Amino acid sequence: MFMTKITETKNKKEIYFKCKKCGDEIYWNTNKQMIHCKCGALGVDGCEDYVRLLGDEKNHEEVMRERKTENNLTKSI
């Protein structure tokens, strides 16, 4: 029996909120802590269950990015 190493790549989608005034980007999952951008026009408070945004809707936008993750698996052949 031989063991082979297999690398599996997955794309994980991540959501950020970008302040249109200062350009700061805040990740949606802040672990229930309110995080503000450097100019204070956007605040994000989020976790697995909810996302709360503070500030005027015209001053922020949602940015979705894909991050590649690799899982190393061992398989018997």
C-alpha positions as CSV (number, residue, x, y, z in Angstrom):
1,M,0.0,0.0,0.0
2,F,1.3,3.4,-1.0
3,M,0.3,6.8,0.4
4,T,0.0,9.7,-2.0
5,K,-0.3,13.3,-1.2
6,I,-3.0,15.2,-3.0
7,T,-3.4,18.9,-2.9
8,E,-6.9,20.2,-3.3
9,T,-7.5,23.9,-4.1
10,K,-10.8,25.6,-3.3
11,N,-11.9,29.2,-3.8
12,K,-13.4,30.8,-0.8
13,K,-15.5,33.9,-1.2
14,E,-14.9,36.7,1.2
15,I,-17.0,39.8,1.6
16,Y,-15.5,43.2,2.5
17,F,-17.2,46.6,2.8
18,K,-15.2,49.5,1.3
19,C,-15.6,53.1,2.4
20,K,-15.9,55.3,-0.7
21,K,-14.5,58.3,1.2
22,C,-11.2,56.9,2.6
23,G,-10.9,53.6,0.7
24,D,-10.6,51.4,3.8
25,E,-11.9,47.9,3.5
26,I,-13.3,46.0,6.4
27,Y,-13.9,42.2,6.5
28,W,-17.5,41.3,7.2
29,N,-16.8,39.0,10.1
30,T,-15.5,41.3,12.9
31,N,-16.3,38.7,15.6
32,K,-19.0,41.0,17.1
33,Q,-16.8,44.0,17.4
34,M,-17.7,47.3,15.8
35,I,-14.8,48.4,13.5
36,H,-14.8,51.8,11.8
37,C,-12.8,53.0,8.8
38,K,-10.2,55.6,9.4
39,C,-12.5,58.5,8.4
40,G,-15.4,57.2,10.5
41,A,-18.0,57.2,7.7
42,L,-18.4,53.4,7.8
43,G,-18.7,51.0,10.7
44,V,-19.0,47.2,10.4
45,D,-20.1,44.8,13.2
46,G,-20.5,41.2,12.0
47,C,-20.4,37.5,12.9
48,E,-21.7,34.2,11.6
49,D,-25.4,35.3,12.3
50,Y,-25.5,38.9,11.2
51,V,-23.8,41.9,9.7
52,R,-24.6,45.4,10.9
53,L,-23.4,48.5,8.9
54,L,-23.3,52.0,10.3
55,G,-23.1,55.0,8.0
56,D,-24.8,56.4,4.9
57,E,-25.4,53.7,2.2
58,K,-24.0,55.9,-0.5
59,N,-20.6,56.0,1.2
60,H,-19.9,52.3,1.1
61,E,-19.9,49.4,-1.3
62,E,-19.7,45.6,-1.0
63,V,-16.6,44.0,-2.4
64,M,-16.4,40.2,-2.9
65,R,-13.0,38.5,-3.3
66,E,-12.0,34.9,-3.9
67,R,-9.2,33.5,-1.8
68,K,-7.6,30.2,-2.8
69,T,-7.2,27.7,-0.1
70,E,-5.2,24.5,-0.4
71,N,-5.9,21.3,1.5
72,N,-3.3,18.6,1.6
73,L,-4.9,15.2,1.7
74,T,-3.3,11.8,2.0
75,K,-4.8,8.9,0.0
76,S,-4.0,5.2,0.1
77,I,-3.5,3.4,-3.2
